[in-house]
Amino acid sequence: MDSIETYDVVVVGGGPAGATAAHTLAKRGHSVMLLDRAGRIKPCGGAIPPRLIKDYEIPDHLLVAKAKSARMIAPSNHGVDIPIDNGFVGMVDRAEFDEWLRVRAASAGAVRRIGTFEKLTRDEDGMSVLHFEAREHQQRGGGKPAMVKARTIIGADGAKSQVARHAGVTGAADTQYVFAYHEIVKAPAVKPAGYDGTRCDVYYQGKLSPDFYGWVFPHGDTLSIGTGSADKGFSLRNAVGELRNASGLGNSEVLRREGAPLPMKPLKKWDNGRDVVLAGDAAGVVAPASGEGIYYAMYSGELAAYAVEKVLHTGDAKNLQMARKQFMKEHRTVFTVLGIMQWFWYSSEKRRERFVKICEDRDVQQLTFESYMNKKLVRKKPMAHVRIFLKDMAHLLGMAKV
């Protein structure tokens, strides 16, 4: 094995988490290999908040649309429009966005390899040996067995991570999932009534998802139309077809169809205590209720990079725990609140109706979007929180009119 290439870090998975981790480490002078199987695009509405655009220096040309408002649609079809004050939410096409992130990592010095992870073994000195099927192009099939050595590994290979399974990360196999499915359709030349290319539509209707929501998000010349559910018997494809018809896009040309599992909460452990740490969906960092994942994936990738860098400098594998500890310190409260919200408000048509009704409140709108845009719970308006609490209790107790 002496002739096998050895890297400080091998990152498995080239989505936002893996590409960000690879870029962070490469620009700090570490030898990095980024292994991505390519040709796969995760179903995603593509929304990125200003905090992400600023923190990760995303150029404007990657924003295929800028959402200026959101429409929340109840089971009764009652809609509540929420303006995004003093800003916008960027919309990206994951096919272009993810590739740009991978190219940036390579430009910083990361070595890109196309291939599929197969297994981990160890050499006689105990160093990890990563086995993969290497390909020269993105097409599946025709790969050749290959292997590299890695002092540390970042598993950013998505939900149901194979890196986590082979590395023996405790609890990785026990995570629950929502399955998401969407269709990228071509925006029609003649727009249907009510169409707004700067508005994100979110449908809280049991017929479109018994436990999540459906979405119609603008992407400039295209749209992402999708839904998700943990109910394995629920037909996501039929629901998306119904959603397309409801939004006047039933005859639009379908350009891509994509589906994938989404973790429902962060894993309790992200590392194997030795040389592997997880990031992105592999670590379970998809926000409950909203399903937002791009910002959290990139942030977790950055934290994973800093954690393995610390291990490389000190030799102490306990530093791998830093990634999860820092992430949960920053976002535990938000994830807990969103998890409770999804469990309660998405559980019946009556509650969905009341949830959308609550969204009419300007205090709710302002605090929600300020928190979303900046990725922090807003604490500067204590009386607004009090008012929201009282209104929320009125809806919970059935005292408010719907």
C-alpha positions as CSV (number, residue, x, y, z in Angstrom):
1,M,0.0,0.0,0.0
2,D,3.0,2.3,0.1
3,S,2.3,3.6,-3.4
4,I,-1.2,4.6,-2.7
5,E,-1.9,8.4,-2.6
6,T,-2.3,9.8,0.9
7,Y,-4.4,12.8,1.7
8,D,-4.9,14.8,4.9
9,V,-8.6,14.7,4.2
10,V,-10.9,12.8,1.9
11,V,-14.3,14.3,1.6
12,V,-17.0,11.9,0.3
13,G,-19.9,13.7,-1.3
14,G,-19.8,16.9,-3.4
15,G,-23.0,18.6,-2.4
16,P,-23.0,21.9,-0.4
17,A,-21.7,20.3,2.8
18,G,-18.9,18.3,1.1
19,A,-17.9,21.0,-1.3
20,T,-17.8,23.6,1.4
21,A,-15.6,21.4,3.7
22,A,-13.2,20.7,0.8
23,H,-12.9,24.4,-0.1
24,T,-12.4,25.4,3.5
25,L,-9.6,22.8,4.0
26,A,-7.9,23.3,0.6
27,K,-7.6,27.1,1.0
28,R,-6.0,26.5,4.4
29,G,-3.3,24.5,2.8
30,H,-4.3,20.9,3.5
31,S,-4.2,18.1,0.9
32,V,-7.8,17.3,0.1
33,M,-9.6,14.9,-2.2
34,L,-13.2,15.5,-3.0
35,L,-15.0,12.3,-4.1
36,D,-18.4,12.8,-5.8
37,R,-20.4,10.3,-7.7
38,A,-21.8,13.1,-9.9
39,G,-24.9,13.0,-12.1
40,R,-27.2,13.1,-9.0
41,I,-29.1,16.2,-7.9
42,K,-31.0,16.3,-4.7
43,P,-34.7,17.4,-4.8
44,C,-34.6,20.9,-3.3
45,G,-36.6,24.1,-3.6
46,G,-33.3,25.9,-3.9
47,A,-33.9,28.7,-1.4
48,I,-30.8,30.3,0.2
49,P,-31.0,33.2,2.8
50,P,-28.9,36.4,2.7
51,R,-26.8,35.0,5.6
52,L,-25.6,32.1,3.3
53,I,-25.0,34.5,0.4
54,K,-22.9,36.7,2.6
55,D,-21.0,34.1,4.6
56,Y,-20.1,31.9,1.7
57,E,-19.6,34.7,-0.9
58,I,-22.2,33.4,-3.4
59,P,-22.0,35.4,-6.7
60,D,-25.2,37.0,-8.0
61,H,-25.1,35.1,-11.3
62,L,-26.0,31.9,-9.4
63,L,-29.3,33.3,-8.2
64,V,-31.8,32.2,-10.9
65,A,-34.5,34.2,-9.1
66,K,-35.0,36.5,-6.1
67,A,-38.1,35.8,-4.0
68,K,-39.7,38.9,-2.6
69,S,-42.6,37.2,-0.9
70,A,-44.1,33.9,0.2
71,R,-47.7,32.7,0.0
72,M,-48.9,30.2,2.6
73,I,-51.9,28.2,1.4
74,A,-54.3,26.5,3.8
75,P,-56.5,23.4,3.2
76,S,-59.4,25.7,2.4
77,N,-57.2,27.4,-0.3
78,H,-57.1,30.5,1.8
79,G,-53.8,32.2,1.1
80,V,-51.7,34.5,3.2
81,D,-49.1,36.6,1.4
82,I,-46.0,37.4,3.5
83,P,-43.7,40.1,2.0
84,I,-40.0,39.8,2.6
85,D,-39.2,43.3,3.9
86,N,-35.9,44.9,3.0
87,G,-34.4,42.0,1.2
88,F,-35.0,38.8,-0.7
89,V,-34.4,35.1,-0.6
90,G,-32.1,33.8,-3.3
91,M,-33.2,30.9,-5.4
92,V,-30.6,28.5,-7.0
93,D,-30.7,25.6,-9.3
94,R,-28.9,22.8,-7.5
95,A,-27.4,21.4,-10.7
96,E,-25.5,24.6,-11.3
97,F,-25.0,25.7,-7.7
98,D,-23.5,22.4,-6.5
99,E,-21.1,22.2,-9.4
100,W,-20.0,25.8,-8.9
101,L,-19.2,24.9,-5.2
102,R,-17.2,21.9,-6.4
103,V,-15.3,24.0,-9.0
104,R,-14.5,26.5,-6.3
105,A,-13.1,23.8,-4.0
106,A,-10.9,22.5,-6.9
107,S,-9.7,26.1,-7.6
108,A,-8.5,26.3,-4.0
109,G,-6.5,23.1,-4.5
110,A,-8.8,20.2,-3.7
111,V,-8.4,17.2,-6.0
112,R,-11.7,16.2,-7.6
113,R,-12.4,12.6,-8.3
114,I,-15.6,11.2,-9.8
115,G,-16.6,7.9,-8.4
116,T,-18.7,5.9,-5.9
117,F,-17.6,5.2,-2.3
118,E,-17.5,1.4,-1.6
119,K,-15.9,0.7,1.8
120,L,-13.3,1.6,4.4
121,T,-10.4,-0.6,5.5
122,R,-7.2,0.1,7.4
123,D,-3.6,-0.4,6.6
124,E,-1.0,-2.0,8.9
125,D,-0.5,1.3,10.7
126,G,-4.2,1.8,11.3
127,M,-4.7,4.6,8.7
128,S,-8.0,4.6,6.8
129,V,-8.0,3.3,3.3
130,L,-10.9,4.5,1.2
131,H,-12.1,2.2,-1.6
132,F,-14.2,3.5,-4.4
133,E,-15.2,2.9,-8.0
134,A,-13.5,5.5,-10.1
135,R,-14.8,6.9,-13.3
136,E,-13.4,9.4,-15.8
137,H,-16.8,10.9,-16.7
138,Q,-20.1,11.4,-14.9
139,Q,-21.9,8.5,-16.6
140,R,-22.7,5.6,-14.4
141,G,-21.0,2.3,-15.0
142,G,-17.6,1.5,-16.5
143,G,-15.7,2.3,-13.3
144,K,-12.5,0.9,-12.1
145,P,-11.5,-0.1,-8.5
146,A,-9.4,2.5,-6.8
147,M,-8.2,3.4,-3.3
148,V,-6.6,6.2,-1.4
149,K,-5.3,6.7,2.2
150,A,-6.8,9.3,4.4
151,R,-5.6,10.7,7.7
152,T,-9.2,12.0,8.2
153,I,-12.5,11.6,6.4
154,I,-15.6,13.8,6.1
155,G,-18.7,11.9,5.2
156,A,-21.0,14.2,3.3
157,D,-22.6,11.5,1.3
158,G,-26.2,12.3,2.1
159,A,-29.0,10.7,4.1
160,K,-28.3,7.0,4.9
161,S,-24.6,7.7,4.7
162,Q,-22.5,4.7,3.6
163,V,-19.5,6.4,5.1
164,A,-21.2,6.6,8.5
165,R,-22.2,2.9,8.2
166,H,-18.7,1.7,7.3
167,A,-17.0,3.9,9.8
168,G,-19.2,2.7,12.6
169,V,-20.8,6.0,13.7
170,T,-23.1,5.2,16.5
171,G,-26.8,5.7,15.8
172,A,-26.4,6.5,12.1
173,A,-28.6,3.7,11.1
174,D,-31.5,4.7,13.4
175,T,-32.4,8.0,11.9
176,Q,-36.0,8.6,10.6
177,Y,-36.6,10.2,7.2
178,V,-39.0,12.2,5.2
179,F,-38.9,11.3,1.5
180,A,-38.9,14.3,-0.8
181,Y,-39.8,14.4,-4.5
182,H,-39.9,17.3,-6.9
183,E,-40.1,18.1,-10.6
184,I,-38.2,20.9,-12.3
185,V,-40.6,22.2,-15.0
186,K,-40.2,24.8,-17.7
187,A,-41.9,28.1,-16.9
188,P,-44.7,28.5,-19.5
189,A,-44.5,31.3,-22.0
190,V,-48.1,32.3,-21.2
191,K,-48.2,32.5,-17.4
192,P,-51.3,31.2,-15.5
193,A,-53.5,33.6,-13.6
194,G,-51.9,34.8,-10.4
195,Y,-48.4,33.7,-11.4
196,D,-45.6,35.6,-9.7
197,G,-42.0,34.7,-10.5
198,T,-40.8,36.4,-7.3
199,R,-43.1,34.5,-4.9
200,C,-42.6,31.1,-3.2
201,D,-45.9,29.2,-2.7
202,V,-46.2,26.8,0.2
203,Y,-49.2,24.5,0.4
204,Y,-50.2,23.2,3.8
205,Q,-52.8,20.6,2.6
206,G,-53.1,17.0,3.7
207,K,-53.9,15.9,0.1
208,L,-50.4,17.1,-0.9
209,S,-48.6,15.8,2.2
210,P,-50.1,14.3,5.3
211,D,-47.1,15.5,7.5
212,F,-45.1,18.0,5.5
213,Y,-46.0,20.5,2.8
214,G,-46.0,21.1,-0.9
215,W,-44.1,23.8,-2.7
216,V,-43.9,25.8,-5.9
217,F,-40.7,27.8,-6.0
218,P,-39.6,30.0,-8.9
219,H,-36.3,29.4,-10.6
220,G,-36.4,32.0,-13.3
221,D,-37.0,30.1,-16.5
222,T,-38.0,27.0,-14.5
223,L,-39.9,26.1,-11.3
224,S,-39.4,23.5,-8.6
225,I,-42.7,21.8,-7.7
226,G,-42.5,19.2,-4.9
227,T,-43.6,17.7,-1.7
228,G,-42.5,15.3,1.0
229,S,-43.7,12.8,3.5
230,A,-42.6,10.1,6.0
231,D,-45.7,8.1,5.0
232,K,-44.3,5.3,2.8
233,G,-47.8,4.6,1.4
234,F,-48.4,8.2,0.2
235,S,-47.8,8.8,-3.5
236,L,-45.6,11.8,-3.8
237,R,-45.6,11.7,-7.6
238,N,-49.4,11.9,-7.7
239,A,-49.4,14.7,-5.1
240,V,-46.9,16.7,-7.3
241,G,-49.2,16.1,-10.3
242,E,-52.1,17.5,-8.3
243,L,-50.0,20.4,-7.2
244,R,-49.0,21.2,-10.7
245,N,-52.6,21.3,-11.8
246,A,-53.7,23.4,-8.9
247,S,-51.0,26.0,-9.7
248,G,-51.9,26.1,-13.4
249,L,-48.7,24.3,-14.5
250,G,-50.1,20.9,-15.3
251,N,-49.1,21.1,-19.0
252,S,-45.6,22.5,-18.3
253,E,-42.7,20.5,-19.7
254,V,-40.9,18.4,-17.1
255,L,-37.1,18.8,-17.3
256,R,-36.0,16.7,-14.3
257,R,-37.6,14.4,-11.7
258,E,-35.7,13.9,-8.5
259,G,-36.3,12.2,-5.2
260,A,-34.3,11.5,-2.0
261,P,-34.7,10.8,1.7
262,L,-34.3,13.8,4.1
263,P,-33.3,13.2,7.8
264,M,-35.8,14.5,10.3
265,K,-33.3,15.6,13.0
266,P,-29.6,15.8,13.7
267,L,-27.8,12.6,14.6
268,K,-26.8,12.3,18.2
269,K,-23.2,11.5,17.2
270,W,-21.4,12.7,14.1
271,D,-18.0,11.0,14.4
272,N,-16.5,7.6,15.0
273,G,-14.1,8.8,17.7
274,R,-11.1,8.1,15.5
275,D,-10.9,9.8,12.1
276,V,-14.3,10.2,10.5
277,V,-16.9,13.0,11.0
278,L,-20.2,13.6,9.2
279,A,-21.7,16.8,7.6
280,G,-24.9,17.8,5.8
281,D,-27.7,15.3,5.4
282,A,-25.3,12.6,6.6
283,A,-25.3,14.4,9.9
284,G,-29.1,15.0,9.8
285,V,-29.0,18.8,9.6
286,V,-32.2,19.4,7.7
287,A,-34.5,21.8,9.6
288,P,-37.8,20.3,10.7
289,A,-41.0,21.9,9.5
290,S,-39.3,24.0,6.8
291,G,-37.1,21.2,5.3
292,E,-34.4,23.9,4.7
293,G,-31.0,22.3,4.3
294,I,-28.5,24.2,2.2
295,Y,-27.4,26.8,4.8
296,Y,-27.2,24.2,7.5
297,A,-25.3,21.8,5.2
298,M,-22.7,24.4,4.3
299,Y,-22.3,25.5,7.9
300,S,-21.9,21.9,9.1
301,G,-19.3,21.3,6.3
302,E,-17.3,24.3,7.5
303,L,-17.5,23.0,11.1
304,A,-16.4,19.5,10.1
305,A,-13.5,21.1,8.2
306,Y,-12.3,22.9,11.3
307,A,-12.8,19.8,13.5
308,V,-10.6,17.6,11.3
309,E,-8.0,20.4,11.0
310,K,-7.8,20.4,14.7
311,V,-7.3,16.6,14.7
312,L,-4.5,16.9,12.0
313,H,-2.7,19.5,14.2
314,T,-3.1,17.8,17.5
315,G,-3.6,14.1,16.8
316,D,-6.5,14.1,19.3
317,A,-9.6,12.5,17.8
318,K,-11.8,14.0,20.5
319,N,-11.7,17.2,18.5
320,L,-14.0,15.6,16.0
321,Q,-16.8,16.2,18.5
322,M,-16.3,20.0,18.0
323,A,-18.4,20.0,14.8
324,R,-21.6,18.8,16.4
325,K,-21.1,20.7,19.6
326,Q,-20.7,24.0,17.8
327,F,-23.6,23.3,15.4
328,M,-26.0,22.4,18.2
329,K,-24.9,25.4,20.3
330,E,-25.9,27.7,17.4
331,H,-29.1,25.9,16.2
332,R,-30.4,23.5,18.8
333,T,-33.2,25.9,19.9
334,V,-34.4,26.5,16.3
335,F,-34.4,22.8,15.4
336,T,-36.3,22.0,18.6
337,V,-39.0,24.7,18.0
338,L,-39.4,23.7,14.4
339,G,-39.7,20.0,15.3
340,I,-42.5,20.7,17.8
341,M,-44.2,23.0,15.2
342,Q,-44.2,20.3,12.6
343,W,-45.4,17.6,15.0
344,F,-48.3,19.8,16.2
345,W,-49.4,22.1,13.3
346,Y,-49.0,19.6,10.4
347,S,-51.0,16.9,12.1
348,S,-54.5,17.7,10.8
349,E,-56.4,19.9,8.4
350,K,-57.9,21.9,11.2
351,R,-54.5,22.7,12.7
352,R,-53.0,23.5,9.2
353,E,-55.8,25.9,8.7
354,R,-55.1,27.6,12.1
355,F,-51.4,27.7,11.3
356,V,-51.9,29.6,8.1
357,K,-54.3,31.9,10.0
358,I,-51.5,32.7,12.5
359,C,-49.3,33.6,9.6
360,E,-51.5,36.6,8.9
361,D,-50.1,38.3,11.9
362,R,-47.4,40.9,11.1
363,D,-45.5,40.1,14.3
364,V,-45.2,36.5,13.2
365,Q,-44.2,37.5,9.7
366,Q,-41.5,39.9,10.7
367,L,-39.9,37.7,13.4
368,T,-40.1,34.6,11.3
369,F,-38.4,36.1,8.3
370,E,-35.8,38.0,10.4
371,S,-34.9,34.7,12.0
372,Y,-34.8,32.9,8.7
373,M,-32.8,35.5,6.9
374,N,-30.2,35.8,9.6
375,K,-30.3,32.2,11.0
376,K,-30.8,33.4,14.6
377,L,-33.8,33.7,16.8
378,V,-34.8,37.3,17.1
379,R,-34.7,38.5,20.7
380,K,-34.8,42.3,20.2
381,K,-38.6,42.6,20.3
382,P,-39.8,41.0,23.6
383,M,-43.3,42.4,23.4
384,A,-43.7,41.0,19.9
385,H,-42.9,37.5,21.3
386,V,-45.4,38.0,24.1
387,R,-48.1,39.0,21.6
388,I,-47.3,36.0,19.4
389,F,-47.5,33.7,22.4
390,L,-50.9,35.0,23.4
391,K,-52.2,34.7,19.8
392,D,-50.8,31.2,19.5
393,M,-52.4,30.1,22.7
394,A,-55.8,31.5,21.4
395,H,-55.5,29.3,18.3
396,L,-54.4,26.3,20.3
397,L,-57.4,26.6,22.6
398,G,-59.8,27.3,19.7
399,M,-60.6,30.8,20.9
400,A,-59.4,32.5,17.7
401,K,-61.5,32.7,14.6
402,V,-60.3,30.9,11.5
